[in-house]
């Protein structure tokens, strides 16, 4: 609509200018009354140049009298020049609109890129917070393990006894029921730890058994100075031999998952004798020695 109004206004201005030009030329060359028809033809030609429509309406203008042909030709050329100017304006408007569209597309692309950068930054912050939280948990666990190790060291200095795996909490409890054990109940306590974690004698004594123990896998049995026995099972490695004297806290083997085991851990038992079936509560035994597990 805006373009139509602009075109109409240009046509009106062009008509006025051509009319004045025709009158001037008519007076200069003393044209007869037929020059009036020539002027009308010029006005029609201008209208055709502005609107871009060439049809029957232009025919009378083309058929102007011979004596007015020079005036007609001059006016038609001027009209075509004005038409070219209008075409240039239209192209300029189209180019301006294209520039606006390109700018809008570029802005939209920049906004999308900014959103993507913001999302990536948020993901990095979230991952950093998770790593920080994990590091804090690991530090707290390490601190607790060190504290327990310190307490065990203090007790060992007083009693000579320690826990069999430093800084590790027990899982499966003594006499816990389950189909995994031939008696239907757990005969000791478990210390979950990675394969290779050091296993130590809980107190001073003498090694009586080292080797394969069936469902216990690789095992060690030690007779302590108080006449009680302790067993260390599912070991991945052993570092002592039968008849060897050991001290409380001395490494005797390493955590593993040999025998009837679902994963790496130490199965620990306290016994009244060296063999299966003479077990009693190992937590009670260690507590009596000042060791808290």
C-alpha positions in Angstrom: 0.0 0.0 0.0 2.8 2.4 0.9 4.5 1.7 -2.4 1.3 2.3 -4.4 0.7 5.7 -2.7 4.4 6.7 -3.4 4.0 5.6 -7.1 0.8 7.7 -7.4 2.5 10.7 -5.9 5.4 10.4 -8.3 3.0 10.0 -11.3 1.2 13.2 -10.2 4.4 15.2 -9.9 5.7 13.8 -13.2 2.5 14.8 -14.9 2.7 18.4 -13.6 6.3 18.8 -14.7 5.6 17.4 -18.2 2.6 19.6 -18.6 4.6 22.7 -17.8 7.4 21.6 -20.1 4.9 21.0 -23.0 3.4 24.4 -22.5 6.8 26.0 -22.6 7.8 24.2 -25.8 4.4 25.0 -27.4 4.8 28.7 -26.8 8.5 28.6 -28.0 7.7 27.0 -31.3 4.3 28.6 -31.9 2.5 25.3 -32.3 -1.0 25.2 -33.6 -4.0 23.9 -31.7 -2.9 20.4 -32.5 -0.1 20.8 -30.0 -2.7 20.4 -27.3 -3.2 16.9 -28.4 0.6 16.4 -28.3 0.6 17.6 -24.7 -2.1 15.2 -23.9 0.0 12.5 -25.5 3.0 13.4 -23.4 0.9 13.2 -20.3 -0.2 9.7 -21.3 3.3 8.6 -22.0 4.4 9.8 -18.6 1.6 7.8 -17.0 2.7 4.7 -18.9 6.4 5.2 -17.8 5.3 5.5 -14.2 3.0 2.6 -14.0 5.0 0.3 -16.3 1.8 -0.6 -18.3 2.0 -0.4 -22.1 -1.4 -0.9 -23.8 -4.2 0.7 -25.7 -4.1 3.8 -23.5 -0.7 4.7 -24.9 -1.6 4.4 -28.5 -3.2 7.9 -29.0 0.0 9.5 -27.6 2.2 7.6 -30.1 0.1 8.8 -33.0 0.9 12.5 -32.3 1.0 14.9 -35.3 4.2 15.4 -37.2 4.7 19.0 -36.2 4.7 18.0 -32.6 6.9 14.9 -32.9 10.0 16.7 -31.6 8.2 17.9 -28.5 6.6 14.5 -28.0 10.0 12.7 -28.3 11.6 15.0 -25.8 8.8 14.5 -23.3 8.8 10.8 -23.7 12.5 10.5 -23.1 12.1 12.6 -19.9 9.2 10.3 -18.9 11.3 7.2 -19.4 14.1 8.8 -17.3 11.7 9.4 -14.5 10.5 5.8 -14.8 14.1 4.6 -14.5 14.5 6.6 -11.4 11.4 4.9 -9.9 12.8 1.5 -10.8 16.0 2.5 -9.0 14.0 3.5 -6.0 12.2 0.1 -6.0 15.5 -1.7 -6.2 16.9 0.4 -3.4 13.9 -0.4 -1.2 14.3 -4.1 -2.0 18.0 -4.0 -1.1 17.2 -2.1 2.1 14.6 -4.7 3.1 17.1 -7.5 2.3 19.6 -5.8 4.6 17.1 -5.6 7.4 16.2 -9.3 6.9 19.9 -10.3 6.9 20.5 -8.2 10.1 17.6 -10.0 11.8 18.9 -13.4 10.8 22.4 -12.5 12.0 20.9 -11.3 15.3 18.9 -14.5 15.8 22.0 -16.6 15.1 24.0 -14.5 17.7 21.2 -15.1 20.2 21.2 -18.8 19.6 25.0 -18.9 20.0 24.8 -16.9 23.2 22.2 -19.4 24.6 24.4 -22.3 23.7 27.4 -20.7 25.3 25.3 -20.0 28.5 24.1 -23.6 28.5 27.7 -25.0 28.2 28.9 -22.6 31.0 26.1 -23.8 33.2 27.0 -27.5 32.5 30.6 -26.7 33.4 29.6 -25.1 36.6 27.4 -28.1 37.5 30.2 -30.6 36.7 32.6 -28.5 38.8 30.3 -28.5 41.7 29.9 -32.3 41.4 33.6 -32.8 41.4 34.0 -30.5 44.3 31.4 -32.4 46.3 33.0 -35.7 45.4 36.4 -34.4 46.5 34.9 -33.2 49.8 33.4 -36.7 50.4 36.7 -38.4 49.6 38.5 -36.0 51.9 36.0 -36.7 54.7 36.3 -40.4 54.2 40.0 -40.2 54.2 39.9 -38.1 57.4 37.7 -40.7 59.1 40.0 -43.5 58.0 43.1 -41.6 59.3 41.3 -40.9 62.6 40.5 -44.6 63.0 44.0 -45.6 62.1 45.3 -43.1 64.7 42.9 -44.6 67.3 44.1 -48.1 66.4 47.7 -47.1 66.7 47.0 -45.7 70.1 45.3 -48.9 71.2 48.1 -51.0 69.8 50.6 -49.1 71.8 48.6 -50.1 74.9 47.3 -53.6 74.0 49.3 -54.7 71.0 46.0 -55.3 69.0 44.6 -53.5 65.9 41.8 -54.0 63.4 42.7 -56.3 60.5 42.1 -53.7 57.7 42.9 -50.1 58.6 40.1 -47.6 58.4 37.5 -49.9 56.9 34.0 -50.4 58.3 32.5 -53.8 58.5 29.5 -54.9 56.4 28.1 -58.5 56.8 27.6 -59.0 60.5 28.3 -62.0 62.7 25.7 -64.8 62.5 23.8 -63.0 59.7 21.5 -65.6 58.0 21.9 -66.4 54.3 22.2 -69.2 51.8 25.7 -68.3 50.9 27.1 -70.1 54.0 27.0 -73.9 54.5 25.8 -73.5 58.1 23.1 -71.0 57.0 24.8 -68.2 59.1 27.8 -66.0 58.7 30.6 -67.2 60.9 32.6 -63.9 61.0 32.5 -60.3 59.8 33.5 -58.8 56.5 35.8 -55.8 55.7 35.1 -54.6 52.1 38.3 -53.2 50.4 40.0 -53.2 47.1 42.0 -56.2 46.0 45.6 -55.8 47.2 44.7 -53.8 50.4 47.0 -54.8 53.2 45.7 -57.3 55.7 47.4 -57.4 59.1 47.5 -59.6 62.2 45.2 -58.2 64.9 47.6 -59.1 67.6 50.9 -60.9 68.4 50.9 -64.6 67.8 52.1 -67.6 65.7 50.9 -68.6 62.2 49.4 -72.1 62.3 47.8 -72.3 58.8 48.6 -70.7 55.4 47.0 -71.9 52.2 43.8 -72.9 50.4 40.8 -73.3 52.7 38.0 -74.4 50.3 35.1 -71.9 50.4 37.5 -69.6 52.4 39.9 -69.4 49.4 43.4 -68.4 50.4 43.5 -68.1 54.2 45.7 -67.6 57.2 45.0 -68.8 60.8 47.0 -67.3 63.7 47.1 -68.5 67.4 47.5 -65.5 69.7 49.2 -65.3 73.0 45.9 -65.4 74.9 45.1 -68.8 73.4 42.5 -67.5 70.9 42.6 -67.9 67.1 41.9 -65.5 64.3 41.2 -66.4 60.6 41.8 -64.2 57.5 40.0 -65.5 54.3 39.6 -64.8 50.6 43.1 -63.4 50.4 44.7 -62.5 47.0 48.1 -63.0 48.5 49.9 -64.3 51.7 53.1 -62.9 53.1 53.8 -65.3 56.0 54.4 -69.0 56.5 53.3 -71.6 59.1 55.2 -71.4 62.4 56.2 -67.7 61.8 55.9 -65.3 64.7 54.0 -62.1 64.0 53.3 -58.8 65.8 50.0 -56.9 66.1 49.7 -54.7 63.0 52.2 -56.7 60.9 51.0 -57.3 57.3 50.3 -60.9 56.7 48.5 -60.8 53.3 46.3 -58.8 50.9 42.5 -58.5 50.4 41.1 -60.6 47.5 38.1 -62.5 46.3 39.2 -66.1 46.3 37.0 -69.0 47.2 33.2 -68.5 47.8 33.2 -64.7 47.4 31.0 -62.2 45.7 33.7 -59.5 45.6 37.0 -58.3 47.1 36.8 -58.2 50.9 38.4 -59.8 54.0 36.4 -62.4 55.9 37.6 -62.3 59.5 36.8 -64.8 62.3 37.6 -65.1 66.0 37.9 -68.8 67.2 38.4 -70.9 70.3 40.2 -73.4 68.1 42.1 -73.5 64.8 39.3 -75.1 62.8 35.8 -74.2 61.4 32.9 -74.4 63.8 34.8 -73.0 66.9 33.9 -69.3 66.0 32.6 -66.7 68.4 31.8 -63.0 67.9 34.9 -61.3 66.5 33.6 -57.8 67.3 33.4 -58.8 71.0 36.9 -60.2 70.9 38.4 -57.1 69.3 36.5 -54.8 71.6 38.0 -56.7 74.6 41.4 -55.8 73.2 40.5 -52.1 72.9 39.8 -52.2 69.1 36.6 -50.6 67.8 35.5 -51.9 64.4 
